[in-house]
Amino acid sequence: MTRDLKAQGVNVSRPRVARLMKQANLKSVIQKKYVITTTDSKHTYPVAENHLNRQFNPVKPGQAWVSDLTARAAPLYSYG
């Protein structure tokens, strides 16, 4: 609201706009932040078979391979 008023040439501050909106019982519409959903258990895609059957102690190297996928929100620019 403040940005729109300033674009129209009205010199106002955010606190003043907030106070006037409160007096007029007006509420702003805030867009919800995008939330990443990580699991879709109701999909129709084929699912890999469970070959380990909870036997997590392989007898020899290379018998069982595992992986993990982690999704994180990250800023556009990452330093470090």
MIBAMAR-580972 format. One line per field, with one value per residue: x negated, y negated, z of N, C-alpha, C in turn; residue number from 1; residue in one letter. Coordinates in Angstrom, 2 decimals, decimal comma. Example, Ala and Ser with C-alpha at 12.3 -4.5 7.8 and 13.67 -1.06 7.14 Angstrom:
BEGIN
n.east	[-13,19:-12,85]
n.north	[5,69:2,25]
n.up	[7,80:7,08]
ca.east	[-12,30:-13,67]
ca.north	[4,50:1,06]
ca.up	[7,80:7,14]
c.east	[-13,20:-12,90]
c.north	[3,30:-0,03]
c.up	[7,80:7,87]
nr	[1:2]
rest	[A:S]
This chain:
BEGIN
n.east	[-0,84:-1,90:-3,93:-2,43:-1,02:-3,16:-4,05:-2,02:-2,58:-2,06:-3,28:-4,07:-4,61:-5,47:-4,58:-2,56:-0,70:-0,04:1,19:3,40:4,73:5,40:7,16:9,22:10,04:8,90:7,29:4,26:3,59:1,62:-0,72:-1,19:-4,13:-6,01:-5,86:-7,83:-6,95:-7,84:-7,21:-5,22:-3,08:-0,97:-1,33:-1,36:-3,47:-5,92:-7,35:-10,46:-11,56:-11,85:-14,70:-16,43:-14,95:-14,98:-17,42:-20,14:-22,84:-25,19:-27,02:-29,36:-31,49:-29,97:-27,58:-25,17:-23,85:-23,21:-21,38:-20,74:-18,54:-18,40:-16,54:-16,93:-16,05:-17,68:-19,59:-19,73:-22,33:-25,21:-27,57:-30,47]
n.north	[1,19:-1,25:-1,57:-1,80:-4,18:-5,98:-5,81:-7,14:-9,65:-10,44:-11,35:-9,27:-7,25:-3,88:-3,24:-5,17:-4,51:-1,97:-2,62:-4,18:-2,27:-0,47:-2,02:-2,26:0,28:2,03:4,73:6,11:8,19:10,90:12,69:16,15:17,84:19,91:23,34:26,16:29,36:32,57:35,27:37,44:39,67:40,77:41,18:42,43:43,68:46,25:48,18:48,95:52,25:53,73:54,87:55,29:56,00:55,16:56,11:54,90:55,37:56,05:58,83:58,76:56,25:53,82:55,12:54,01:50,91:47,58:44,47:40,94:38,18:34,82:31,93:28,48:25,14:22,45:19,42:17,12:16,35:17,85:17,78:19,23]
n.up	[0,00:0,86:-1,03:-3,39:-2,89:-2,73:-5,35:-6,58:-5,86:-3,26:-0,17:2,24:5,19:6,19:8,88:9,20:7,18:8,10:10,55:9,66:8,12:10,11:11,63:9,79:9,71:7,83:6,26:5,08:2,23:2,31:0,47:0,67:1,69:-0,48:-0,03:0,09:-0,86:0,04:-0,11:-1,93:-1,49:-2,80:-5,47:-8,88:-10,01:-10,78:-8,11:-6,65:-5,88:-2,59:-1,90:0,22:2,46:5,15:6,00:6,97:7,17:5,20:3,86:2,32:0,75:-1,43:-1,77:-0,99:-1,83:-0,87:-0,82:-0,38:-0,48:-0,09:0,20:0,26:1,01:-0,51:-0,61:-3,40:-4,02:-2,81:-0,31:0,53]
ca.east	[0,00:-2,79:-4,62:-1,46:-0,76:-4,34:-4,06:-1,03:-3,06:-1,66:-4,42:-3,63:-5,53:-4,81:-3,80:-1,34:0,23:0,43:2,11:4,63:5,43:5,97:8,32:10,28:10,28:8,46:6,20:3,56:3,56:0,22:-0,90:-1,85:-5,43:-5,96:-6,34:-8,23:-6,45:-8,89:-6,74:-3,92:-2,89:0,20:-1,67:-1,06:-4,71:-6,40:-8,21:-11,49:-11,35:-12,65:-15,59:-17,12:-14,03:-15,46:-18,71:-21,04:-24,22:-25,66:-28,12:-30,57:-31,41:-29,29:-26,38:-24,01:-24,17:-22,13:-21,55:-19,87:-18,30:-17,96:-16,21:-16,98:-15,89:-18,96:-19,54:-20,15:-23,79:-25,72:-28,96:-31,12]
ca.north	[0,00:-2,40:-1,68:-2,31:-5,59:-6,76:-5,84:-8,14:-10,96:-10,73:-11,15:-8,61:-6,24:-2,60:-3,30:-5,98:-3,69:-0,90:-3,23:-4,55:-1,04:0,09:-2,85:-1,97:1,72:2,66:5,68:6,40:9,58:11,30:13,94:17,15:18,29:21,20:24,42:27,33:30,64:33,52:36,64:37,67:41,12:41,20:41,11:43,65:44,13:47,52:48,08:49,99:53,34:53,70:56,03:55,50:56,59:54,74:56,75:53,78:55,77:56,87:59,75:58,36:54,90:53,65:55,95:53,13:49,51:46,72:43,05:40,02:36,95:33,79:30,67:27,34:23,82:21,76:18,09:17,05:16,32:18,54:17,44:20,16]
ca.up	[0,00:0,93:-2,32:-4,37:-2,59:-3,12:-6,81:-6,99:-5,43:-1,88:0,71:3,48:5,73:6,49:10,13:9,02:6,40:9,00:11,51:8,97:7,75:11,34:11,97:8,82:9,81:6,59:6,44:3,82:1,79:2,22:-0,25:1,49:1,21:-1,15:0,82:-0,68:-0,37:-0,30:-0,25:-2,55:-1,35:-3,57:-6,89:-9,65:-10,64:-10,22:-6,93:-6,66:-4,93:-1,37:-1,97:1,49:3,44:6,46:6,30:6,74:7,43:4,08:4,18:1,61:0,19:-2,70:-1,84:-0,85:-1,98:-0,41:-1,14:0,34:-1,20:0,83:-0,47:1,16:0,40:-0,47:-1,22:-4,79:-3,99:-1,64:-0,03:1,46]
c.east	[-0,88:-3,48:-3,68:-1,17:-1,95:-4,45:-3,08:-1,42:-2,65:-2,83:-3,93:-4,70:-4,75:-4,02:-2,50:-0,28:0,80:1,46:3,45:5,43:6,09:7,22:9,50:10,66:9,98:7,29:5,57:3,66:2,10:0,14:-1,66:-3,17:-5,29:-6,58:-6,64:-7,62:-7,42:-8,40:-5,36:-3,69:-1,75:-0,07:-1,37:-2,30:-5,16:-7,37:-9,21:-11,20:-12,28:-13,51:-16,29:-16,25:-14,53:-16,70:-19,81:-22,51:-24,72:-26,89:-29,42:-30,39:-30,71:-28,01:-25,12:-24,48:-22,96:-22,42:-20,55:-19,73:-17,74:-17,72:-16,22:-16,73:-17,23:-18,80:-20,06:-21,68:-24,25:-27,20:-29,51:-30,86]
c.north	[-1,25:-2,64:-2,26:-3,79:-6,46:-6,86:-6,87:-9,54:-11,35:-10,39:-10,59:-7,62:-4,96:-2,66:-4,10:-5,19:-2,59:-1,45:-3,58:-3,31:-0,41:-0,69:-2,56:-0,49:2,43:3,58:5,98:7,89:9,94:12,63:14,91:17,55:19,68:22,26:25,63:28,57:31,71:34,93:36,66:39,18:41,64:41,16:42,45:44,19:45,46:47,28:49,23:51,03:53,20:54,96:56,31:56,20:56,39:55,49:55,73:54,12:56,66:57,69:59,31:56,95:54,88:54,46:55,09:51,68:48,70:45,29:42,25:38,77:35,94:32,51:29,56:26,06:23,11:20,38:18,14:17,07:16,96:18,21:18,46:21,50]
c.up	[0,00:-0,41:-3,38:-4,15:-3,00:-4,63:-7,35:-6,51:-4,02:-0,98:2,05:3,92:6,02:7,80:9,98:8,25:7,28:9,99:10,85:8,55:8,97:11,75:11,05:8,81:8,49:6,88:5,09:3,51:1,56:1,49:0,65:0,84:0,60:-0,25:-0,06:-0,05:-0,86:-0,54:-0,88:-2,55:-2,20:-5,08:-7,57:-10,36:-10,03:-9,07:-6,97:-5,58:-3,73:-1,33:-0,64:2,52:4,87:6,91:5,98:6,99:6,29:4,47:3,52:1,03:-1,17:-2,84:-1,76:-0,95:-1,54:-0,84:-0,34:-0,50:-0,22:0,03:0,57:0,38:0,54:-1,09:-2,65:-4,90:-2,70:-1,49:0,95:1,09]
nr	[1:2:3:4:5:6:7:8:9:10:11:12:13:14:15:16:17:18:19:20:21:22:23:24:25:26:27:28:29:30:31:32:33:34:35:36:37:38:39:40:41:42:43:44:45:46:47:48:49:50:51:52:53:54:55:56:57:58:59:60:61:62:63:64:65:66:67:68:69:70:71:72:73:74:75:76:77:78:79:80]
rest	[M:T:R:D:L:K:A:Q:G:V:N:V:S:R:P:R:V:A:R:L:M:K:Q:A:N:L:K:S:V:I:Q:K:K:Y:V:I:T:T:T:D:S:K:H:T:Y:P:V:A:E:N:H:L:N:R:Q:F:N:P:V:K:P:G:Q:A:W:V:S:D:L:T:A:R:A:A:P:L:Y:S:Y:G]
